[in-house]
Amino acid sequence: MSTNQHLARLGSIAAVGGAILLFVSTLLHPLNSDPNDPPAAFAEYAADSLWVWSHLGQFLGVALLGMALVALATTFNPGQAAAWSRFGQAGAAAIIAVAAVLQAVDGVALKVMVDRWAADTEETRVFVFEAAFAVRQIEIGLASLLSLLSGFTLIIFGVSIVLSPRYPLWMGWIGLLGGLGLVATGAAQASTGFSDLAMTLSMLASAVFLIWVILVGILIWRLAPRLVSDNDAA
């Protein structure tokens, strides 16, 4: 079995496993309070005992999806499709890096701050709240950047699939649609924070992305037997 065949199989497993892990970890995230209402949201976060673990699960899910995209990039036929996928590989690596920073801020730093705020005395509580609010704004900025980066990367892979005879055309259009949705999500987050509009766009675009990446995982698994790397072919 060639290197690209092994990579395609690993990417397929990463796609399905990452999508499931990200979905389950997100379900564990507390969502009863309005995320754009800091006092209510912070109180809910402070009471959540699974906060750190759900966010680490989200990061691992995103990392697996990034690995799946790297594997996808190796499955395109030489020419335009493969050229576009090279940019997609760079985007996938950047997604993992930004997701790591986001979860360090959201999953670790913010949890420490809201716990201190919830346990603090009345005299200093307002100052601790302002510190937690500052961390929250950093989180929003990173979340916006991650959505934009994910959207542009998904658009690039959508173009690659449209240009490739190895994949059905509809898969490329779904990728383009999901990518545009994530770009819109990032723009909404940057301008309105975690508003109702931003959260609705995020939910819809993320659902399209997860469905798309699972389908990609299935397709590259089926394509794997036909893949031969240039070195193996030589």
C-alpha positions as CSV (number, residue, x, y, z in Angstrom):
1,M,0.0,0.0,0.0
2,S,1.4,3.4,-1.0
3,T,2.0,6.4,1.3
4,N,-0.9,8.3,-0.1
5,Q,-3.2,5.3,0.4
6,H,-2.2,5.0,4.0
7,L,-2.6,8.8,4.4
8,A,-6.1,8.7,2.8
9,R,-7.2,5.9,5.2
10,L,-5.8,7.8,8.2
11,G,-7.5,11.0,7.0
12,S,-10.8,9.2,6.6
13,I,-10.6,7.9,10.2
14,A,-9.6,11.4,11.4
15,A,-12.6,13.0,9.5
16,V,-15.2,10.8,11.1
17,G,-13.6,10.6,14.5
18,G,-13.0,14.4,14.6
19,A,-16.5,15.3,13.6
20,I,-18.0,13.0,16.2
21,L,-15.6,14.2,19.0
22,L,-16.3,17.9,18.1
23,F,-20.0,17.3,18.1
24,V,-20.1,15.5,21.4
25,S,-17.7,18.0,23.1
26,T,-19.9,20.9,21.9
27,L,-23.0,19.2,23.3
28,L,-21.2,19.2,26.7
29,H,-20.8,23.0,26.5
30,P,-23.3,24.8,28.7
31,L,-25.7,26.8,26.5
32,N,-28.6,27.8,28.8
33,S,-27.4,31.4,29.2
34,D,-27.0,34.1,26.6
35,P,-23.3,34.1,25.6
36,N,-23.6,37.8,24.9
37,D,-24.7,38.4,28.5
38,P,-21.4,38.1,30.4
39,P,-22.7,38.0,34.0
40,A,-25.2,35.2,33.2
41,A,-22.7,33.4,31.0
42,F,-19.9,33.6,33.5
43,A,-22.0,32.3,36.3
44,E,-23.0,29.3,34.2
45,Y,-19.4,28.6,33.1
46,A,-18.2,28.8,36.8
47,A,-20.7,26.1,37.7
48,D,-19.7,23.7,34.9
49,S,-17.3,21.0,36.2
50,L,-16.6,19.7,32.7
51,W,-15.6,23.0,31.2
52,V,-11.9,22.3,30.7
53,W,-12.5,18.8,29.4
54,S,-15.2,19.7,26.9
55,H,-12.9,22.4,25.5
56,L,-9.9,20.1,25.3
57,G,-12.3,17.7,23.4
58,Q,-13.2,20.4,21.0
59,F,-9.6,21.2,20.3
60,L,-8.8,17.5,19.7
61,G,-11.8,17.3,17.4
62,V,-10.7,20.3,15.4
63,A,-7.1,18.9,15.2
64,L,-8.4,15.7,13.8
65,L,-10.5,17.5,11.2
66,G,-7.4,19.5,10.3
67,M,-5.5,16.3,9.8
68,A,-8.3,15.0,7.6
69,L,-8.0,18.1,5.4
70,V,-4.3,17.6,5.0
71,A,-5.0,14.0,3.9
72,L,-7.7,15.2,1.5
73,A,-5.2,17.5,-0.2
74,T,-3.0,14.5,-1.2
75,T,-5.9,12.8,-3.1
76,F,-6.3,15.3,-5.9
77,N,-5.1,14.6,-9.5
78,P,-2.2,16.7,-10.7
79,G,-3.1,20.1,-12.1
80,Q,-5.4,22.9,-11.0
81,A,-7.1,20.8,-8.3
82,A,-3.9,19.8,-6.6
83,A,-2.5,23.3,-6.9
84,W,-5.5,24.7,-5.0
85,S,-5.3,22.0,-2.4
86,R,-1.7,23.1,-1.5
87,F,-3.2,26.3,-0.1
88,G,-5.8,24.3,1.6
89,Q,-3.1,22.3,3.4
90,A,-1.6,25.6,4.8
91,G,-5.1,26.6,5.9
92,A,-5.6,23.3,7.7
93,A,-2.4,23.8,9.7
94,A,-3.3,27.3,10.6
95,I,-6.8,26.2,11.8
96,I,-5.2,23.8,14.2
97,A,-2.8,26.5,15.5
98,V,-5.6,29.1,16.0
99,A,-7.9,26.5,17.6
100,A,-5.1,25.7,20.1
101,V,-4.8,29.3,21.1
102,L,-8.6,29.7,21.3
103,Q,-9.0,26.8,23.6
104,A,-6.1,27.9,25.8
105,V,-7.9,31.2,26.3
106,D,-11.5,29.9,26.4
107,G,-11.0,26.4,27.9
108,V,-8.3,27.3,30.5
109,A,-7.8,31.0,31.1
110,L,-11.5,32.1,31.0
111,K,-12.5,29.2,33.3
112,V,-9.9,30.4,35.9
113,M,-11.2,34.0,35.7
114,V,-14.9,33.1,36.0
115,D,-14.2,30.8,38.9
116,R,-12.3,33.6,40.7
117,W,-15.1,36.0,40.0
118,A,-17.8,33.7,41.3
119,A,-15.9,33.1,44.5
120,D,-14.7,36.7,45.1
121,T,-15.9,39.2,47.7
122,E,-18.1,42.2,46.8
123,E,-15.2,44.6,47.3
124,T,-13.0,43.2,44.5
125,R,-15.6,41.3,42.4
126,V,-16.1,44.1,39.9
127,F,-12.4,44.2,39.1
128,V,-12.2,40.4,38.7
129,F,-15.2,40.7,36.4
130,E,-13.6,43.3,34.2
131,A,-10.5,41.0,33.9
132,A,-12.7,38.1,32.9
133,F,-14.5,40.3,30.4
134,A,-11.2,41.2,28.9
135,V,-10.3,37.5,28.5
136,R,-13.8,37.1,26.9
137,Q,-13.0,39.7,24.3
138,I,-9.8,37.9,23.4
139,E,-11.8,34.8,23.0
140,I,-14.3,36.5,20.7
141,G,-11.4,37.8,18.5
142,L,-9.9,34.3,18.3
143,A,-13.3,32.7,17.6
144,S,-13.9,35.2,14.8
145,L,-10.5,34.6,13.3
146,L,-10.9,30.8,13.5
147,S,-14.3,31.0,11.7
148,L,-12.9,33.2,8.9
149,L,-9.8,31.0,8.5
150,S,-12.0,27.8,8.5
151,G,-14.3,29.4,6.0
152,F,-11.6,30.4,3.5
153,T,-9.9,27.0,3.9
154,L,-13.2,25.2,3.2
155,I,-13.8,27.4,0.1
156,I,-10.4,26.5,-1.2
157,F,-11.1,22.8,-0.8
158,G,-14.5,23.3,-2.4
159,V,-12.8,24.8,-5.5
160,S,-10.3,21.9,-5.5
161,I,-13.2,19.4,-5.5
162,V,-15.1,21.3,-8.2
163,L,-11.9,21.1,-10.4
164,S,-11.2,17.5,-9.7
165,P,-12.8,14.6,-11.6
166,R,-12.2,12.3,-8.6
167,Y,-15.0,13.8,-6.6
168,P,-18.7,14.5,-7.3
169,L,-19.4,18.1,-8.2
170,W,-22.0,18.5,-5.5
171,M,-19.4,17.9,-2.8
172,G,-17.5,20.9,-4.0
173,W,-20.6,23.1,-3.9
174,I,-21.4,22.0,-0.4
175,G,-17.9,22.9,0.6
176,L,-18.2,26.3,-1.0
177,L,-21.6,26.9,0.8
178,G,-20.2,25.8,4.1
179,G,-17.2,28.0,3.7
180,L,-19.2,31.1,2.9
181,G,-21.3,30.4,6.0
182,L,-18.2,30.2,8.2
183,V,-16.9,33.5,6.7
184,A,-20.3,35.1,7.5
185,T,-20.1,33.7,11.0
186,G,-16.6,35.1,11.5
187,A,-17.7,38.6,10.3
188,A,-20.7,38.5,12.6
189,Q,-18.6,37.5,15.6
190,A,-16.1,40.2,14.9
191,S,-18.8,42.9,14.7
192,T,-21.4,41.7,17.3
193,G,-19.7,39.2,19.5
194,F,-21.6,36.1,20.4
195,S,-24.9,37.6,19.4
196,D,-28.0,35.7,18.3
197,L,-27.1,36.3,14.7
198,A,-23.5,35.1,15.1
199,M,-24.6,32.0,17.1
200,T,-27.3,31.1,14.5
201,L,-24.9,31.4,11.6
202,S,-22.3,29.4,13.5
203,M,-24.7,26.6,14.2
204,L,-25.8,26.3,10.6
205,A,-22.4,26.7,9.0
206,S,-20.8,24.2,11.5
207,A,-23.5,21.7,10.8
208,V,-22.8,21.9,7.0
209,F,-19.1,21.6,7.7
210,L,-19.4,18.5,9.9
211,I,-21.7,16.8,7.4
212,W,-19.3,17.7,4.6
213,V,-16.2,16.4,6.3
214,I,-17.9,13.1,7.2
215,L,-18.8,12.7,3.6
216,V,-15.2,13.6,2.6
217,G,-14.0,10.9,5.0
218,I,-16.2,8.3,3.4
219,L,-15.1,9.3,-0.1
220,I,-11.4,9.3,0.5
221,W,-11.6,5.9,2.1
222,R,-13.3,4.6,-1.0
223,L,-10.7,6.4,-3.2
224,A,-7.7,5.2,-1.3
225,P,-7.1,1.9,-3.2
226,R,-6.7,4.0,-6.5
227,L,-4.1,6.4,-5.0
228,V,-0.4,5.9,-5.8
229,S,2.2,8.5,-4.8
230,D,4.7,9.8,-7.3
231,N,7.6,8.1,-5.4
232,D,5.8,4.8,-5.2
233,A,4.9,4.9,-8.9
234,A,8.5,5.5,-9.8
